[in-house]
Amino acid sequence: MTILTISASLSKTSRSRVLARAAHKMVEKSAAGARWLDLREHALPFCDAGAAYGDDAVGTVKTMLAEADGFIVATPVYNFSVNSALKNLLELTGDAWEDKVAGFLCAAGGASSYMSIMGFANSLMLDFRTVIVPRFVYANGSDFDRERIVNPEIERRTDGLAREVASLAAAVKTIRAEANAL
Ligand SMILES: Cc1cc2nc3c(=O)[nH]c(=O)nc-3n(C[C@H](O)[C@H](O)[C@H](O)COP(=O)(O)O)c2cc1C
């Protein structure tokens, strides 16, 4: 069982990456295999519904997604949505998300954009039957001191989300295997 933590921010000083690292460490302590994907480390082309699918970097990240049973997705909130790098990742990798589990960690500038994840989550649910963990972490600037989470509630929720993605991914994997064996 493998959980892939995806850090979607392209910012050098990303706060969502701080959340992603904390969640990834929690998965490392669990029985699940922990893998890490930072979009800053992969020069992905924009999805053009054509040649981009054959790009080497797309192949690399798609394999990482395909090999995972669950995803912890850390994203910046941009314009009341996820950032375009994350949406582009989904456009490029589509069915690698299918029948798996996803949970979200969000970093925002203010307190009012807390439903920003919904468009992305809806697409995962409706297009790819991804099971969405019905709890997520939403943090803003006051929850961090540079590279450190200073709000214990955010730490607690991040650990809880990581554990929940891992246990739900294991359960979904078993259920899907049983269903496929019928
Ligand atoms: C282009 C852009 C759009 C943004 N839109 C929002 C927004 O709609 N709501 C919000 O609360 N913060 C918004 N912010 C603030 C970011 O969510 C905040 O800086 C966050 O820390 C970014 O995540 P990161 O640090 O992981 O890159 C925006 C920032 C940028 C650069």
Ligand as a Chemical Component Dictionary entry (heavy atoms), coordinates in Angstrom:
data_LIG
# 
_chem_comp.id                   LIG 
_chem_comp.type                 NON-POLYMER 
_chem_comp.pdbx_formal_charge   0 
_chem_comp.three_letter_code    LIG 
# 
loop_
_chem_comp_atom.comp_id 
_chem_comp_atom.atom_id 
_chem_comp_atom.alt_atom_id 
_chem_comp_atom.type_symbol 
_chem_comp_atom.charge 
_chem_comp_atom.model_Cartn_x 
_chem_comp_atom.model_Cartn_y 
_chem_comp_atom.model_Cartn_z 
_chem_comp_atom.pdbx_ordinal 
LIG C1  C1  C 0 -2.313 34.186 -7.912 1  
LIG C2  C2  C 0 -2.741 34.085 -6.472 2  
LIG C3  C3  C 0 -4.071 33.932 -6.168 3  
LIG C4  C4  C 0 -4.469 33.795 -4.833 4  
LIG N1  N1  N 0 -5.800 33.626 -4.557 5  
LIG C5  C5  C 0 -6.191 33.456 -3.273 6  
LIG C6  C6  C 0 -7.578 33.222 -2.961 7  
LIG O1  O1  O 0 -8.446 33.155 -3.825 8  
LIG N2  N2  N 0 -7.906 33.067 -1.654 9  
LIG C7  C7  C 0 -6.970 33.125 -0.644 10 
LIG O2  O2  O 0 -7.335 32.991 0.534  11 
LIG N3  N3  N 0 -5.651 33.332 -0.915 12 
LIG C8  C8  C 0 -5.250 33.482 -2.200 13 
LIG N4  N4  N 0 -3.915 33.661 -2.482 14 
LIG C9  C9  C 0 -2.916 33.579 -1.390 15 
LIG C10 C10 C 0 -2.281 32.171 -1.349 16 
LIG O3  O3  O 0 -3.272 31.165 -1.189 17 
LIG C11 C11 C 0 -1.264 32.059 -0.210 18 
LIG O4  O4  O 0 -0.173 32.911 -0.513 19 
LIG C12 C12 C 0 -0.762 30.634 0.010  20 
LIG O5  O5  O 0 0.203  30.624 1.043  21 
LIG C13 C13 C 0 -0.185 30.036 -1.255 22 
LIG O6  O6  O 0 0.228  28.697 -1.037 23 
LIG P1  P1  P 0 1.789  28.301 -1.036 24 
LIG O7  O7  O 0 2.423  29.151 0.068  25 
LIG O8  O8  O 0 1.818  26.854 -0.707 26 
LIG O9  O9  O 0 2.356  28.599 -2.380 27 
LIG C14 C14 C 0 -3.509 33.820 -3.798 28 
LIG C15 C15 C 0 -2.144 33.979 -4.125 29 
LIG C16 C16 C 0 -1.757 34.116 -5.440 30 
LIG C17 C17 C 0 -0.283 34.262 -5.772 31 
# 
loop_
_chem_comp_bond.comp_id 
_chem_comp_bond.atom_id_1 
_chem_comp_bond.atom_id_2 
_chem_comp_bond.value_order 
_chem_comp_bond.pdbx_ordinal 
LIG C1  C2  SING 1  
LIG C2  C3  SING 2  
LIG C2  C16 DOUB 3  
LIG C3  C4  DOUB 4  
LIG C4  N1  SING 5  
LIG C4  C14 SING 6  
LIG N1  C5  DOUB 7  
LIG C5  C6  SING 8  
LIG C5  C8  SING 9  
LIG C6  O1  DOUB 10 
LIG C6  N2  SING 11 
LIG N2  C7  SING 12 
LIG C7  O2  DOUB 13 
LIG C7  N3  SING 14 
LIG N3  C8  DOUB 15 
LIG C8  N4  SING 16 
LIG N4  C9  SING 17 
LIG N4  C14 SING 18 
LIG C9  C10 SING 19 
LIG C10 O3  SING 20 
LIG C10 C11 SING 21 
LIG C11 O4  SING 22 
LIG C11 C12 SING 23 
LIG C12 O5  SING 24 
LIG C12 C13 SING 25 
LIG C13 O6  SING 26 
LIG O6  P1  SING 27 
LIG P1  O7  DOUB 28 
LIG P1  O8  SING 29 
LIG P1  O9  SING 30 
LIG C14 C15 DOUB 31 
LIG C15 C16 SING 32 
LIG C16 C17 SING 33 
# 
